[in-house]
Amino acid sequence: MQNGRPAGDFRFYGGFTRGPDPFKSSKNAGFGFADFLMGAGAKGGIDHINGLSLQRLYYAFYVQDDWRVTPKLTLNLGLRYDITTGQTERFDRLTSFDADVRSPLSDEAGMELKGVLRYLGRGGEPRNQFDTDWNNFGPRFGFAYKLRNSTVVRGGYGIFYAPMVVLGVGSIGFNSSTPWVTTIDGLMPNDFLRDPFPQGFNLPTGETDPLTNVGYSLSITTRGERTPYVQQWNFGFQQELPGNLLVEVAYLGAKGTKLQFGDGVPLNPVPTEALALGPGLNEKVPNPFYGIIEKGPLSGPKVTRAQLLKPMPQYTSVSRSIVDMGSSIYHAMTVKVEKRLSAGLSLLAAYTVSKQIDNSSSQEGWLDQAPGLLSTHGAYAEWRLHRSVSAYDVPQRLVLSHVYDLPFGRDRAIGANWNTVLNGLLGGWSWSGILTLQSGLPLAISRPSVNNGRSAKLDNPTIERWFDTSVFAPAEPFTFGNVGRLLPDVRADGITSYDMSIAKNFYFLERYRLQFRAEFFNLTNTPQFNRPNGGVTSRNFGVVNSTAAPARQIQFALKLYW
């Protein structure tokens, strides 16, 4: 486990030089460097990390058989069983969080509070950080049926489980962070850069206190995370045609369930309905934890009204890591045409039209905070707001590849009588290449933002104006806007690329062969532009300022075989 912030992390976004409305972002309001000069930051902190010795065991068992039922029908049958045990730490330095248990802080604060830390392997707690998922059975089924000698129908279905990775999360009390308390209400700076941690550091104590980190944020795990799995299915046919041609048409599908991602989902949000209070959420009110919580953002005499509306107001935030709430769906039709090697030529063409939808492939554009609200609210956890086309959605992709032994030389159709010099120069060459044409990936617009009801797609986009930026505007303070996580109709630049190579073998002294190759990547030098800037309040909104793939590259190689 590495320390990502050993010397501290200090960020400046321009929030304290923004006006006239400090809750509203715009292209011409606020300047991060001006905030830096004042020492008034947006957020930051420093980590205090001890190494962990983690272990997670993975076992898999399977049976498989191919059954030729009839001369025309073959079945492929199988069953796999996967077991990933819960994660443990050699010295029991892991924790989990129970949000349903009454907090020992309740009586002191005069409030009904929920949430305590559990120390694994201690006080009767199990050592495993996660419960072992015992029901990971993955059936596999496939068939191939020969309609006639030149036609075959194929299909299949299977469930595939993903082995759980080892991650150093949930070690509160043995690892910790000290936040930079930049502001209490989002309006006035609190601790300046010249002395970012005036109360000292929140150092790990190694104590098994259920209230460890109270008054700070928690990044926690819950025991019930399940193993992610994907269902895959396909159906298609192959047809052999005259001229050594093979045509295959198939439908492919996949559905991901309980997909996991490492970044946290808040368990301690400000209720969505509370946004109606507007600026009143950031109003300072008496702190019921004053004198009880001794250090950190909640140790002062005042806190914001928003803080006290949270389900667990004794923590600034509670973030659940290793979340199994992702889902995806994929449908595709593929057509493949293959010309088998004849007369020195082989060809392969593959075309795919598809669509993929999910809620977790990329966190670009995730809605995690309403403008004007200092702390995280519940929109992040409302998964319906994140469902969109996938960050990996490619509607169309065409790949053409070829290998051609040019018909020149003593052993070819032309040049059977060439002399040694002429044959050495012009004979025996091979030419191969791959042409790729692919749709661009969908774009993310920073959120919360508002679309005025029109599409941002332009018929002739340029790098200075890739889409119509006028249809977007920042959302009003304390609202979510209406822009989705990824735009379905506006995409980044696609791929148009042809890679080519030419090669020739030189034979000498019977046992030696020298191969020369010249390879050309992106032969046509066609640029592939990167995604444009998607920040609604950025001065470069909609502008492309880089490329996603290198320019033409040429390389030569010699290889000696003996």
LINBEL-V828385 format. One line per field, one symbol per residue. burial: + if it has 16 or more other ideal C-beta (glycine too) atoms within 10 Angstrom, else -. A space follows every 10 residues. Layout:
BEGIN
burial->???
END
This chain:
BEGIN
burial->---------+ -+++++++-- -++++---++ -+--+---++ ++-++++++- -+-+-+---- ---------- ---+-+---+ -++++++++- --+++++-+- --+-+---+- --+-++++++ +---+--+++ --+--+-+-+ -++++----- -+-++--+++ ++-+--++++ ++++++++++ ++++++--+- +-+--++--- -+-+---+-+ -+++++++++ +++-++++++ -+-+-+-+-+ -------+-+ -+-+-+++++ +--+++++++ ---++-+++- ++-+--+++- -++--+++++ --+++++-++ ++++++++++ ++++++++++ -+-+-++++- ----+++++- -+-+-+++++ ++-+++++++ ++++++++++ +---++++++ +-+++-+-++ ++++++-++- -+--+--+-- --+---+++- -++-++-+++ ++++++++++ +----+---- +-+-+++-+- ++++++++-+ +-++++++-+ +++++-++++ +-++------ ------+-++ +++----++- +++++++--- ++-+------ ---------- --
END
